Amino acid sequence: MAPDQRGPDHPGAIWHPSPNSGPRRDGLTPSLIVLHYTAMKSAQAALERLCDPVAEVSAHYLIGSDGTLWQLVAEADRSWHAGAGEWCGQADINSRSIGIELDNRGNHPFSARQMAALEDLMQGITQRWFIAPAGVIGHSCMAPGRKADPGPRFDWARLARQGLAEDTGSGQRPQAFTFDHFRKAARKAGFTAPADDEALLAAVRLRFRPWARGPLSPEDFIPLGRGGL
């Protein structure tokens, strides 16, 4: 079936197909959800870019600040949203994930309607593809230093309370700590993409402690104490 003849996978989504997609590679199916912010002036501007063949980017879904939901790529297909990166030692995140873009510039809160639409969408995706909370990550998680979305204003705790993302963990504060210890803990938790120490610390903090500032501290180890996300 031609892409423009398909219907949406999620009830209520507006089908707006993007040409920037293709088949998933190596027989892979979605095991991750990757969350992004658009960093553009409006949802319409983002929609146009995500459907522009010259831009060569897309996502499976775009959610406007008013809660409007568009589907651009069928969930079974591979959208071009993640780029270079790695999670839990696995590359080609595009073939392993469903990408969701949120209309947000990255420096302001996400609206209540947008978060409600996201939660409803994620409930459907996780049920359709059996994706566990551990499989819900930010773009910054799999591309430390290169990407910062969905950014410090995203409410990860809200998703965790609904079982749609992992919580902050309950690890212990180490008595002695170094970046070498931190890197090992972060890798065990899934942060395996190449990154220098500061980029890795920033990525972990964006996911679990976005308010944190300054040098590495014992508190940075707490969300990594589960032994893996």
DRENDO-237034 format. One record per residue (C-alpha): chain; x, z, y. Coordinates in nm, 2 decimals. Example, Ala and Ser with C-alpha at 12.3 -4.5 7.8 and 13.67 -1.06 7.14 Angstrom:
BEGIN
+--------+--------+--------+--------+
: cadena :      u :      w :      v :
+--------+--------+--------+--------+
:      A :   1.23 :   0.78 :  -0.45 :
:      A :   1.37 :   0.71 :  -0.11 :
+--------+--------+--------+--------+
// end
This chain:
BEGIN
+--------+--------+--------+--------+
: cadena :      u :      w :      v :
+--------+--------+--------+--------+
:      A :   0.00 :   0.00 :   0.00 :
:      A :   0.14 :  -0.09 :   0.34 :
:      A :   0.23 :   0.22 :   0.55 :
:      A :  -0.03 :   0.15 :   0.82 :
:      A :  -0.31 :   0.15 :   0.55 :
:      A :  -0.24 :   0.50 :   0.42 :
:      A :  -0.43 :   0.81 :   0.53 :
:      A :  -0.28 :   1.15 :   0.61 :
:      A :  -0.18 :   1.39 :   0.35 :
:      A :  -0.31 :   1.69 :   0.55 :
:      A :  -0.67 :   1.73 :   0.65 :
:      A :  -0.72 :   1.68 :   1.03 :
:      A :  -0.39 :   1.50 :   1.08 :
:      A :  -0.40 :   1.18 :   1.29 :
:      A :  -0.23 :   0.91 :   1.10 :
:      A :   0.02 :   0.74 :   1.33 :
:      A :   0.28 :   0.57 :   1.10 :
:      A :   0.64 :   0.53 :   1.20 :
:      A :   0.86 :   0.25 :   1.07 :
:      A :   1.15 :   0.49 :   1.05 :
:      A :   1.12 :   0.59 :   0.69 :
:      A :   1.19 :   0.49 :   0.33 :
:      A :   1.18 :   0.61 :  -0.03 :
:      A :   1.35 :   0.93 :  -0.12 :
:      A :   1.68 :   0.89 :  -0.29 :
:      A :   1.78 :   0.98 :  -0.65 :
:      A :   1.42 :   1.07 :  -0.75 :
:      A :   1.42 :   1.37 :  -0.52 :
:      A :   1.10 :   1.54 :  -0.41 :
:      A :   1.05 :   1.79 :  -0.12 :
:      A :   1.19 :   2.13 :  -0.18 :
:      A :   1.25 :   2.22 :   0.18 :
:      A :   1.06 :   2.23 :   0.51 :
:      A :   1.28 :   2.17 :   0.82 :
:      A :   1.14 :   2.28 :   1.16 :
:      A :   1.24 :   2.11 :   1.48 :
:      A :   1.16 :   2.11 :   1.85 :
:      A :   1.13 :   1.78 :   2.03 :
:      A :   1.32 :   1.88 :   2.35 :
:      A :   1.12 :   1.61 :   2.53 :
:      A :   0.88 :   1.62 :   2.83 :
:      A :   0.56 :   1.57 :   2.63 :
:      A :   0.42 :   1.52 :   2.28 :
:      A :   0.34 :   1.16 :   2.37 :
:      A :   0.70 :   1.09 :   2.47 :
:      A :   0.81 :   1.24 :   2.14 :
:      A :   0.55 :   1.04 :   1.95 :
:      A :   0.67 :   0.71 :   2.10 :
:      A :   1.04 :   0.79 :   2.02 :
:      A :   0.96 :   0.90 :   1.66 :
:      A :   0.79 :   0.56 :   1.61 :
:      A :   1.05 :   0.35 :   1.79 :
:      A :   1.25 :   0.14 :   1.54 :
:      A :   1.54 :   0.13 :   1.79 :
:      A :   1.56 :   0.51 :   1.80 :
:      A :   1.59 :   0.53 :   1.41 :
:      A :   1.45 :   0.88 :   1.40 :
:      A :   1.12 :   1.01 :   1.27 :
:      A :   0.95 :   1.32 :   1.11 :
:      A :   0.67 :   1.36 :   0.87 :
:      A :   0.46 :   1.55 :   1.13 :
:      A :   0.45 :   1.62 :   1.50 :
:      A :   0.25 :   1.91 :   1.65 :
:      A :   0.15 :   1.90 :   2.01 :
:      A :   0.15 :   2.22 :   2.23 :
:      A :  -0.23 :   2.20 :   2.22 :
:      A :  -0.23 :   2.20 :   1.84 :
:      A :  -0.29 :   1.83 :   1.79 :
:      A :  -0.14 :   1.72 :   1.46 :
:      A :   0.00 :   1.37 :   1.39 :
:      A :   0.14 :   1.25 :   1.06 :
:      A :   0.40 :   0.98 :   1.10 :
:      A :   0.54 :   0.95 :   0.75 :
:      A :   0.38 :   1.01 :   0.41 :
:      A :   0.50 :   1.33 :   0.25 :
:      A :   0.62 :   1.15 :  -0.06 :
:      A :   0.85 :   0.93 :   0.16 :
:      A :   1.18 :   1.00 :   0.33 :
:      A :   1.16 :   1.05 :   0.71 :
:      A :   1.47 :   1.04 :   0.93 :
:      A :   1.47 :   1.38 :   1.09 :
:      A :   1.76 :   1.59 :   0.97 :
:      A :   2.07 :   1.38 :   0.99 :
:      A :   2.41 :   1.51 :   0.87 :
:      A :   2.40 :   1.86 :   0.73 :
:      A :   2.38 :   2.08 :   0.43 :
:      A :   2.18 :   2.37 :   0.29 :
:      A :   2.26 :   2.57 :  -0.03 :
:      A :   2.54 :   2.32 :  -0.11 :
:      A :   2.31 :   2.02 :  -0.10 :
:      A :   2.33 :   1.73 :   0.13 :
:      A :   2.09 :   1.44 :   0.21 :
:      A :   1.84 :   1.69 :   0.35 :
:      A :   1.61 :   1.40 :   0.44 :
:      A :   1.55 :   1.33 :   0.07 :
:      A :   1.49 :   1.69 :   0.00 :
:      A :   1.26 :   1.79 :   0.28 :
:      A :   0.95 :   1.75 :   0.49 :
:      A :   1.03 :   1.75 :   0.87 :
:      A :   0.80 :   1.90 :   1.13 :
:      A :   0.86 :   1.84 :   1.50 :
:      A :   0.71 :   2.08 :   1.75 :
:      A :   0.64 :   1.98 :   2.11 :
:      A :   0.86 :   2.22 :   2.28 :
:      A :   1.17 :   2.19 :   2.51 :
:      A :   1.34 :   2.49 :   2.34 :
:      A :   1.33 :   2.72 :   2.64 :
:      A :   0.98 :   2.85 :   2.64 :
:      A :   0.74 :   3.01 :   2.39 :
:      A :   0.54 :   2.80 :   2.13 :
:      A :   0.17 :   2.81 :   2.21 :
:      A :  -0.09 :   3.00 :   2.00 :
:      A :  -0.27 :   2.67 :   1.91 :
:      A :   0.05 :   2.51 :   1.81 :
:      A :   0.16 :   2.79 :   1.58 :
:      A :  -0.19 :   2.81 :   1.42 :
:      A :  -0.17 :   2.43 :   1.35 :
:      A :   0.18 :   2.48 :   1.21 :
:      A :   0.07 :   2.76 :   0.98 :
:      A :  -0.22 :   2.56 :   0.85 :
:      A :   0.00 :   2.26 :   0.79 :
:      A :   0.27 :   2.47 :   0.61 :
:      A :   0.01 :   2.63 :   0.39 :
:      A :  -0.09 :   2.28 :   0.27 :
:      A :   0.26 :   2.15 :   0.23 :
:      A :   0.39 :   2.45 :   0.04 :
:      A :   0.09 :   2.43 :  -0.20 :
:      A :   0.12 :   2.05 :  -0.25 :
:      A :   0.50 :   2.06 :  -0.32 :
:      A :   0.54 :   2.42 :  -0.45 :
:      A :   0.79 :   2.51 :  -0.17 :
:      A :   0.88 :   2.88 :  -0.16 :
:      A :   0.94 :   3.07 :   0.17 :
:      A :   1.31 :   3.04 :   0.10 :
:      A :   1.28 :   2.67 :   0.14 :
:      A :   1.16 :   2.69 :   0.50 :
:      A :   1.46 :   2.65 :   0.74 :
:      A :   1.54 :   2.54 :   1.09 :
:      A :   1.73 :   2.23 :   1.19 :
:      A :   2.00 :   2.47 :   1.32 :
:      A :   2.03 :   2.63 :   0.97 :
:      A :   2.15 :   2.31 :   0.80 :
:      A :   2.35 :   2.17 :   1.10 :
:      A :   2.52 :   2.46 :   1.27 :
:      A :   2.69 :   2.37 :   1.60 :
:      A :   2.52 :   2.03 :   1.61 :
:      A :   2.16 :   2.14 :   1.64 :
:      A :   1.98 :   2.45 :   1.78 :
:      A :   1.62 :   2.38 :   1.70 :
:      A :   1.36 :   2.52 :   1.67 :
:      A :   1.55 :   2.75 :   1.90 :
:      A :   1.55 :   3.12 :   2.01 :
:      A :   1.19 :   3.12 :   2.12 :
:      A :   1.05 :   3.03 :   1.78 :
:      A :   0.85 :   3.31 :   1.61 :
:      A :   1.01 :   3.32 :   1.26 :
:      A :   0.87 :   3.67 :   1.21 :
:      A :   0.51 :   3.54 :   1.25 :
:      A :   0.57 :   3.29 :   0.97 :
:      A :   0.73 :   3.56 :   0.75 :
:      A :   0.43 :   3.79 :   0.79 :
:      A :   0.22 :   3.52 :   0.63 :
:      A :   0.46 :   3.45 :   0.35 :
:      A :   0.56 :   3.11 :   0.51 :
:      A :   0.93 :   3.20 :   0.57 :
:      A :   1.18 :   3.46 :   0.45 :
:      A :   1.19 :   3.79 :   0.64 :
:      A :   1.50 :   3.94 :   0.80 :
:      A :   1.62 :   4.11 :   0.48 :
:      A :   1.74 :   4.46 :   0.42 :
:      A :   2.11 :   4.44 :   0.37 :
:      A :   2.35 :   4.71 :   0.46 :
:      A :   2.58 :   4.74 :   0.77 :
:      A :   2.93 :   4.70 :   0.63 :
:      A :   3.19 :   4.97 :   0.73 :
:      A :   3.45 :   4.70 :   0.77 :
:      A :   3.38 :   4.34 :   0.85 :
:      A :   3.55 :   4.02 :   0.93 :
:      A :   3.44 :   3.66 :   0.98 :
:      A :   3.57 :   3.59 :   0.63 :
:      A :   3.32 :   3.84 :   0.49 :
:      A :   3.05 :   3.70 :   0.71 :
:      A :   3.12 :   3.34 :   0.61 :
:      A :   3.09 :   3.44 :   0.24 :
:      A :   2.77 :   3.62 :   0.30 :
:      A :   2.62 :   3.34 :   0.50 :
:      A :   2.72 :   3.08 :   0.23 :
:      A :   2.55 :   3.29 :  -0.03 :
:      A :   2.24 :   3.29 :   0.19 :
:      A :   2.24 :   2.91 :   0.21 :
:      A :   2.44 :   2.84 :   0.52 :
:      A :   2.69 :   2.60 :   0.35 :
:      A :   2.73 :   2.32 :   0.61 :
:      A :   3.08 :   2.29 :   0.76 :
:      A :   3.10 :   2.50 :   1.08 :
:      A :   3.35 :   2.70 :   1.27 :
:      A :   3.30 :   3.08 :   1.30 :
:      A :   3.12 :   3.08 :   1.63 :
:      A :   2.88 :   2.80 :   1.53 :
:      A :   2.80 :   2.97 :   1.20 :
:      A :   2.73 :   3.30 :   1.38 :
:      A :   2.51 :   3.13 :   1.63 :
:      A :   2.31 :   2.96 :   1.35 :
:      A :   2.25 :   3.28 :   1.16 :
:      A :   2.15 :   3.45 :   1.48 :
:      A :   1.91 :   3.17 :   1.58 :
:      A :   1.73 :   3.22 :   1.25 :
:      A :   1.73 :   3.60 :   1.23 :
:      A :   1.86 :   3.76 :   1.55 :
:      A :   1.80 :   3.53 :   1.84 :
:      A :   1.83 :   3.81 :   2.09 :
:      A :   2.18 :   3.90 :   1.98 :
:      A :   2.48 :   3.84 :   2.20 :
:      A :   2.85 :   3.91 :   2.19 :
:      A :   3.10 :   3.92 :   1.90 :
:      A :   3.03 :   3.95 :   1.53 :
:      A :   2.87 :   4.29 :   1.46 :
:      A :   2.76 :   4.48 :   1.15 :
:      A :   2.40 :   4.40 :   1.22 :
:      A :   2.47 :   4.03 :   1.17 :
:      A :   2.51 :   4.11 :   0.80 :
:      A :   2.17 :   4.27 :   0.75 :
:      A :   1.96 :   3.95 :   0.71 :
:      A :   2.22 :   3.81 :   0.47 :
:      A :   2.21 :   4.11 :   0.23 :
:      A :   1.96 :   3.97 :  -0.01 :
:      A :   2.22 :   3.76 :  -0.19 :
:      A :   2.05 :   3.44 :  -0.10 :
:      A :   1.74 :   3.32 :   0.08 :
+--------+--------+--------+--------+
// end
